[in-house]
Amino acid sequence: MPRRIREKSFGRGRRKRSFKPVRMFSGTPYSKPKPTFEEVKGFLKIAELNVGMRSVSVTAKIVEISEPKEVFSRFSNRLNRVATAVIADESGKINLSLWNEQIDKVKVNDTIQINNGYVTEFRGVKHLNVGKYGTLEVLK
């Protein structure tokens, strides 16, 4: 029967763990500024958007809207209107895809809020899409 080799312990009993718990507060008050309402709700700046992001919430101003084009949907076999709007905030600009009634809902210089949108890339340019489950609200 083979003998078991025991680890040497230094001091009394078992070895001590190699990590120490981190204290949350070191006795000084929490110095980080309180988050704003937008940060709590999960709003992002346009510069923070990357291709593939989902559940995006953004507040921005419409800078320009292209002329609507009519496209045929291969899924629902009907004619849809699509337009591209350029939206901007203090951090940057991005294209926004508008479909059907969304085109009539907004105009240049409106401030809009997009909830639950997603970011894609079309012909090498980033686009923000509202999608089926997202909402687009005109604030001003």
Secondary structure, 3 states (H helix, E strand, C coil): CCCCCCCCCCCCCCCCCCCCCCCCCCCCCCCCCCCCHHHHHCEECHHHCCCCCCCEEEEEEEEEECCCEEEECCCCCCEEEEEEEEEEECCEEEEEEEECHHHHHCCCCCEEEEEEEEEEEECCEEEEECCCCCEEEECC
